[in-house]
C-alpha cells in the first residue's frame, strides 16, 4: 500500500483509539453523502472493519432541496454501498422547510440527524460515523468566534457526541482527504452548493481561511488545537458544575430546577455562567438559540426585584422568587397555574392518599386530653376545635383571593400577602396544600392555621389532621419556607 495512505490510516486509527470511538464487534452506521469526506470515511472504515470486527451499514439522507442532484447522489451512494456488499438505507425529506426560526441549514441538519438516529435504532447499531474533518473543525471555530461564543462554543465539533456519534476523520485535513482519494482512485460527487457564498461557512472556507493561511500556514491545525484546549477546559468546568448542581439545586415539579440564590451569588462569575448553561441544557437537552445575552439577563434577574420572570428561547422560563431562581420548561408559570391545580374532598375522618400531590392525609377525632405535645412540634400536624369543624373538608391548591385569619391575629389576611411576608417562593406556593372548610382556608399547611379554629381551654374534642409527603417533596417545602 502507498505510504501516504498508510500514514493517513494510522493517523485515523490513533484518533479512534484516543477518543475510544469503536469497540470490538460494533455495528456502525456510516453516514455517506457522496462527497469526498464521507466517501473516504466509508473506505477507511471498510478497510478497518476486520481490525475492529465491524459490521457496517450505509445511510444516505435526501434533503429534497436540489431534486436532480439529490437523486443522482442517492443513486451514487447506493451503488457505492453495493460495491462493498454493505446494506444501504435512505430517506427522502417529505416536508418543506418550516418557519421555525431556524435557518435552512439548521433544519436540514435536524432532519438528517433525526433520520440517522431513527435508522440507527431500527438496525440496533452501536455507533453512527460522520465525516467531519479538521478543516470543518477550523471553520466551526471561526464561525463561533465571529458570533461571540464562549469556551463551550469554541470547543467546536466534538469527536464523540452522546457516546454514539463518532467522527474518525476529525484530525484529518481536507488536503489529506484529497491525497487519500487520489492514491486510492476513489470516485466522489461534488456538491455545487459548497461554492455558494451566501452561506457563511462557505465564505469562511473559500475566502477567509485562504487569507489567514498567508499569515499562518498551519491555521487549520492551530484552530483544531484551540478547540481541543477549549473542550478539555469546558469538560472540566462542566463536571464541576454538575457536582455543584447535584449538591445545591432542588428538582421540583415537571423537572424544574430551583437554584438557591445565596449560594449562587457567592460563586465566581465564570462559574455562574457555566451553571446557568448546564441547567438550561438539563431542561432542553442543548443550548441552541441561547446566547451570552440570555445568560447576562438571567444574572441580572438575580440582582433585581424580589420576584420577576424571564422568557428564554424554546419555552424555557426563569423565575426569581425571593431567595430562589427557578428554571422550568414550557412556561410552567403562575399564569399557567391551572395545570397545577388540585382539589380533593375529605368527607369524614380517615386516611386519604392524594396521588396528584403525592400526599397522605390522616384525619382523626380525639379527646382534647389526648393531644400530644409532639403534635405541636411538626409543621405538618394541626389540631382544630372539633366544635367549629364541619365536613366535608377540602385539600386544594392556593387560589387568588384566598383569605384567612392567621393564628395570633384578629383580622383577615390574604394568603398571597401571607406568602409574601414569609418569602415563600412561587414554585412552593403552587404546590403547598391548603386545608379548607367550604371555600375558606383554615390551614395553610405547614405554616399557620386559622385563629378561629384553634384549640381553646374549653375545647373538649379535637380534629387532628396530619400530612405526610415523600422526602424530596418535603425537602422542597422546607427549603422554601
C-alpha positions in Angstrom: 0.0 0.0 0.0 1.3 3.5 -0.8 2.9 5.1 2.2 0.6 8.2 2.1 -2.4 6.0 2.6 -0.7 4.0 5.3 0.1 7.2 7.2 -3.4 8.5 6.9 -4.9 5.2 8.1 -2.5 5.2 11.0 -3.5 8.7 12.0 -7.2 7.8 11.8 -6.6 4.7 13.9 -4.9 6.9 16.5 -7.9 9.2 16.6 -10.2 6.3 17.0 -8.1 5.0 19.9 -7.6 8.4 21.5 -11.4 9.0 21.8 -12.5 5.4 22.3 -14.7 5.7 19.2 -15.0 2.0 18.4 -15.2 -1.2 20.4 -14.6 -4.7 19.0 -17.7 -6.0 17.3 -19.5 -2.7 16.9 -22.3 -2.3 14.3 -21.6 1.1 12.7 -24.0 3.1 10.6 -21.9 5.2 8.2 -23.5 8.5 7.0 -22.5 9.0 3.4 -23.5 12.0 1.3 -21.3 11.1 -1.7 -18.9 13.9 -1.1 -15.1 13.4 -0.6 -15.1 13.3 3.2 -17.9 10.7 3.5 -16.6 8.6 0.7 -13.1 8.5 2.4 -14.8 7.7 5.8 -16.6 4.7 4.3 -13.5 3.5 2.6 -11.4 3.8 5.7 -13.9 2.0 7.9 -14.3 -0.7 5.3 -10.5 -1.2 5.4 -10.6 -1.3 9.2 -13.6 -3.5 9.7 -11.5 -6.6 10.1 -9.3 -5.0 12.7 -12.3 -4.0 14.8 -14.6 -6.8 13.6 -17.1 -4.1 12.5 -20.5 -4.7 10.9 -21.0 -1.7 8.6 -24.2 -0.2 7.2 -24.5 2.8 4.8 -27.1 5.5 5.3 -27.9 8.5 3.0 -30.4 11.3 3.5 -32.0 13.1 0.6 -32.8 16.6 1.7 -35.0 17.3 -1.4 -33.5 20.7 -1.8 -31.9 20.0 -5.3 -34.1 17.4 -6.9 -31.8 16.4 -9.8 -28.6 16.5 -7.8 -30.2 14.8 -4.8 -31.4 11.8 -6.9 -28.0 11.5 -8.6 -26.3 11.5 -5.2 -28.7 8.8 -3.8 -28.0 6.5 -6.8 -24.3 7.1 -6.4 -24.2 6.2 -2.7 -26.4 3.2 -3.3 -24.0 1.8 -5.9 -21.1 2.6 -3.6 -22.7 0.5 -0.8 -23.5 -2.3 -3.3 -19.8 -2.4 -4.5 -18.8 -3.1 -0.9 -21.6 -5.6 -0.3 -23.0 -3.3 2.5 -26.6 -2.8 3.5 -27.9 0.6 2.3 -30.8 2.7 3.6 -32.0 6.1 2.5 -34.8 8.5 3.3 -36.2 11.5 1.4 -37.3 14.6 3.2 -41.1 14.8 2.7 -41.9 18.2 4.2 -40.6 21.6 3.0 -38.7 23.9 5.4 -41.0 25.4 8.1 -41.0 28.9 9.6 -39.5 27.7 12.8 -36.9 30.5 13.3 -34.1 28.2 12.2 -32.0 28.6 9.1 -32.4 26.2 6.2 -29.1 24.7 7.1 -30.2 24.1 10.7 -33.4 22.5 9.6 -31.6 20.2 7.1 -29.2 19.2 9.9 -32.1 18.4 12.2 -33.8 16.3 9.5 -30.5 14.4 8.8 -29.7 13.6 12.4 -33.3 12.5 13.1 -33.0 10.1 10.1 -29.7 8.8 11.3 -31.0 8.3 14.9 -34.1 6.5 13.6 -32.1 4.3 11.3 -29.6 3.5 14.0 -32.3 2.4 16.4 -34.1 0.4 13.8 -30.9 -1.6 13.0 -29.6 -1.8 16.5 -26.3 0.0 15.8 -23.8 1.0 18.5 -22.2 3.9 16.6 -23.1 6.4 13.8 -20.0 7.6 11.9 -19.9 11.1 10.4 -17.3 12.5 8.0 -16.3 15.8 9.7 -12.6 16.8 9.2 -10.1 19.0 10.8 -11.0 21.7 8.2 -14.6 21.5 9.3 -13.4 21.9 12.8 -11.4 25.1 12.0 -14.4 26.6 10.1 -16.7 25.9 13.0 -14.3 27.6 15.5 -14.1 30.7 13.3 -17.9 30.8 12.8 -18.5 30.7 16.5 -15.7 33.2 17.2 -17.4 35.6 14.8 -20.7 35.0 16.7 -19.2 35.8 20.1 -19.2 32.3 21.5 -17.5 31.4 24.8 -15.3 28.4 25.6 -18.0 25.9 25.0 -18.7 27.2 21.6 -15.0 27.4 20.7 -14.7 23.7 21.6 -16.0 23.2 18.1 -17.2 19.8 16.9 -16.8 17.0 19.5 -15.0 13.9 18.2 -17.7 11.8 20.0 -21.2 13.0 20.9 -23.7 11.3 23.1 -21.4 8.2 23.2 -22.6 7.0 19.7 -21.9 9.7 17.1 -18.3 9.4 16.1 -16.1 11.4 13.8 -13.0 9.3 12.9 -11.7 12.0 10.4 -11.8 14.9 12.8 -8.0 15.1 12.9 -7.5 14.7 9.1 -7.2 17.8 6.9 -9.0 18.3 3.7 -5.6 18.1 1.9 -5.1 14.6 3.3 -8.6 13.7 2.2 -7.7 14.7 -1.4 -4.4 12.8 -1.2 -6.2 9.7 0.0 -8.8 10.0 -2.8 -6.1 10.3 -5.4 -4.0 7.4 -4.1 -7.0 5.1 -3.7 -8.6 6.3 -7.0 -11.9 6.9 -5.4 -15.0 8.4 -7.1 -16.9 11.1 -5.4 -19.6 13.7 -6.1 -19.1 17.4 -5.7 -22.0 19.3 -4.0 -22.4 22.5 -6.0 -23.9 24.3 -3.0 -20.5 24.1 -1.4 -19.5 27.0 -3.6 -22.5 29.3 -2.9 -21.1 32.2 -1.0 -24.3 33.3 0.7 -23.6 30.6 3.3 -21.3 31.9 6.0 -19.4 28.6 6.3 -18.6 28.6 2.5 -17.3 32.2 2.7 -15.0 31.2 5.6 -13.8 28.2 3.6 -13.4 29.9 0.3 -12.3 33.4 1.3 -11.3 33.8 4.9 -9.2 30.7 5.6 -7.1 31.1 2.5 -6.3 34.7 3.7 -5.5 33.5 7.2 -3.1 30.9 5.7 -1.0 33.7 4.3 -0.4 34.8 8.0 -0.2 31.3 9.4 0.1 28.3 7.1 -0.9 26.0 9.9 -4.0 27.9 10.8 -6.3 24.8 10.4 -4.2 22.7 12.7 -3.9 25.6 15.3 -7.6 26.2 15.3 -8.0 22.4 15.9 -5.7 22.6 18.8 -7.6 25.6 20.2 -10.8 23.5 20.0 -9.2 20.7 21.9 -7.9 23.0 24.7 -11.3 24.7 25.0 -13.1 21.3 25.0 -10.8 20.0 27.8 -11.4 23.1 30.0 -15.1 23.1 29.3 -15.4 19.4 30.2 -13.7 20.1 33.5 -15.9 23.1 34.2 -19.0 21.1 33.3 -18.1 18.3 35.7 -17.5 20.9 38.5 -20.9 22.5 37.7 -22.7 19.1 37.7 -21.2 18.4 41.2 -22.4 21.8 42.5 -25.9 21.4 40.9 -26.2 17.9 42.5 -25.4 19.3 45.9 -27.4 22.6 45.8 -30.1 22.6 43.1 -33.6 21.2 44.0 -35.5 19.3 41.3 -39.2 20.5 41.5 -42.3 19.8 39.6 -42.1 18.9 35.9 -38.3 18.7 36.2 -37.9 22.3 37.1 -34.6 23.3 38.7 -34.6 25.5 41.8 -31.3 27.3 42.5 -30.6 28.9 45.9 -29.6 32.4 45.2 -27.4 33.0 48.2 -25.1 30.1 47.4 -25.2 31.0 43.7 -24.3 34.6 44.4 -21.1 33.5 46.3 -19.7 31.9 43.1 -17.2 33.4 40.6 -18.9 34.9 37.5 -17.4 32.4 35.1 -18.8 29.5 37.2 -22.2 31.2 37.4 -22.2 31.3 33.6 -21.4 27.6 33.4 -24.1 26.7 36.0 -26.7 28.5 34.0 -25.7 26.8 30.8 -25.7 23.4 32.5 -29.2 23.9 34.0 -30.6 25.0 30.7 -29.0 22.0 29.0 -30.7 19.8 31.6 -34.1 21.3 30.7 -33.9 21.3 26.9 -31.1 19.0 26.0 -28.9 21.7 24.5 -28.1 25.4 24.2 -29.3 26.2 20.7 -30.5 29.8 20.4 -29.3 30.6 23.9 -26.7 33.3 23.8 -24.5 35.3 26.2 -27.2 38.0 26.1 -29.6 35.5 27.7 -27.0 34.4 30.3 -26.4 38.0 31.3 -30.1 38.6 31.5 -30.5 35.7 33.9 -27.7 37.0 36.1 -29.4 40.5 36.0 -32.6 38.8 37.2 -30.8 37.6 40.4 -30.0 41.2 41.4 -33.3 42.9 40.7 -36.8 42.7 42.2 -37.8 40.0 44.7 -40.0 38.4 42.1 -39.5 38.6 38.4 -39.6 36.4 35.3 -37.6 36.0 32.1 -38.6 34.1 28.9 -35.9 32.3 27.0 -36.0 30.6 23.6 -37.7 27.2 23.2 -40.1 27.6 26.1 -37.6 27.9 28.9 -38.7 30.2 31.7 -36.7 31.6 34.6 -38.5 32.9 37.7 -36.9 34.7 40.6 -38.9 34.4 43.8 -37.1 35.8 46.8 -34.1 33.6 47.5 -34.8 31.1 44.7 -34.2 31.1 41.0 -36.4 28.6 39.2 -35.8 27.2 35.7 -38.7 25.5 34.1 -39.6 24.3 30.6 -42.7 25.0 28.5 -43.9 28.0 30.5 -44.9 26.4 33.8 -45.6 29.8 35.3 -48.1 31.3 37.7 -50.1 32.4 34.6 -50.4 28.7 33.7 -51.3 27.7 37.2 -54.4 25.8 36.0 -52.0 23.0 35.1 -51.0 22.7 38.7 -54.4 23.0 40.4 -55.5 20.1 42.7 -58.8 19.7 44.7 -59.6 16.8 47.0 -62.7 16.3 49.1 -62.3 14.7 52.5 -65.8 13.8 53.7 -65.0 12.2 57.1 -62.2 11.1 59.4 -59.9 8.6 57.8 -56.7 8.2 55.7 -56.7 9.7 52.2 -54.0 9.1 49.6 -53.9 12.1 47.3 -51.8 10.8 44.4 -51.9 14.1 42.4 -49.8 15.8 45.1 -48.0 12.7 46.5 -49.5 13.3 49.9 -51.2 11.2 52.5 -53.8 13.0 54.8 -54.9 11.5 58.1 -57.9 12.9 59.9 -58.6 11.8 63.5 -61.1 12.8 66.1 -59.7 12.6 69.6 -60.4 13.9 73.1 -58.6 17.2 74.0 -56.5 15.5 76.7 -55.2 13.0 74.1 -53.4 15.8 72.2 -49.7 15.0 72.4 -47.0 17.7 72.9 -45.3 16.3 69.8 -48.3 17.4 67.8 -47.2 21.0 68.2 -43.7 20.2 67.0 -44.4 19.2 63.5 -45.5 21.8 60.9 -47.4 19.1 59.1 -49.7 18.3 62.0 -52.5 20.6 63.0 -55.2 20.4 65.7 -58.6 22.1 65.5 -61.5 22.6 67.8 -64.0 20.0 66.6 -67.0 22.1 67.7 -66.1 24.5 64.9 -65.4 22.0 62.2 -67.9 20.8 59.5 -67.4 18.1 56.9 -66.6 17.8 54.1 -63.1 19.3 54.3 -61.2 20.1 51.2 -57.5 20.0 50.4 -56.7 22.2 47.4 -54.1 24.5 45.9 -53.9 28.2 46.5 -56.2 30.4 44.6 -56.1 34.2 44.1 -58.3 35.9 46.6 -57.9 33.3 49.4 -58.1 34.9 52.9 -57.8 33.6 56.4 -57.1 34.8 60.0 -53.6 33.7 60.8 -53.1 32.2 64.3 -52.4 35.0 66.8 -54.1 37.7 64.6 -57.6 39.2 64.7 -58.2 40.4 61.2 -58.3 38.7 57.9 -55.2 38.5 55.7 -54.8 37.5 52.1 -53.0 34.2 51.7 -50.9 35.8 49.0 -49.8 38.6 51.4 -49.0 35.9 54.0 -46.8 34.1 51.4 -45.1 37.4 50.6 -44.4 38.2 54.2 -42.9 34.7 54.7 -41.0 35.0 51.4 -42.4 31.7 50.1 -41.1 31.1 46.5 -43.7 31.0 43.7 -43.0 27.3 42.9 -43.6 26.3 46.5 -46.9 28.3 46.7 -48.2 26.4 43.7 -47.7 23.0 45.4 -48.4 23.9 49.1 -51.8 22.4 50.1 -54.5 24.5 51.8 -57.0 22.7 54.2 -60.4 24.4 53.7 -63.8 24.3 55.1 -66.1 25.1 52.3 -64.3 27.8 50.3 -62.3 29.2 53.2 -58.8 28.1 54.1 -58.4 27.1 57.7 -54.8 25.9 57.5 -52.0 27.0 55.2 -50.4 23.6 55.6 -47.0 23.6 57.1 -47.2 27.2 58.1 -50.3 28.5 60.0 -53.8 27.6 61.0 -56.8 30.0 61.1 -57.1 31.5 64.6 -60.8 30.9 64.7 -60.4 27.2 64.6 -57.6 26.8 67.3 -57.9 24.5 70.3 -59.1 26.5 73.3 -59.1 25.8 77.1 -62.7 24.8 76.9 -62.3 22.5 73.9 -63.5 19.0 74.6 -63.0 17.3 71.2 -60.2 17.8 68.7 -59.8 17.1 65.0 -56.2 16.2 64.3 -55.0 16.5 60.7 -51.6 15.2 59.6 -49.9 15.3 56.2 -47.0 13.1 55.0 -45.0 13.6 51.8 -42.1 11.9 50.0 -38.7 13.1 51.3 -37.9 15.1 48.1 -41.2 17.0 48.3 -40.8 17.6 52.0 -37.3 19.0 51.4 -38.6 21.4 48.7 -41.3 22.7 51.1 -38.8 23.1 54.0 -36.3 24.9 51.7 -38.9 27.3 50.6 -40.4 28.1 54.0 
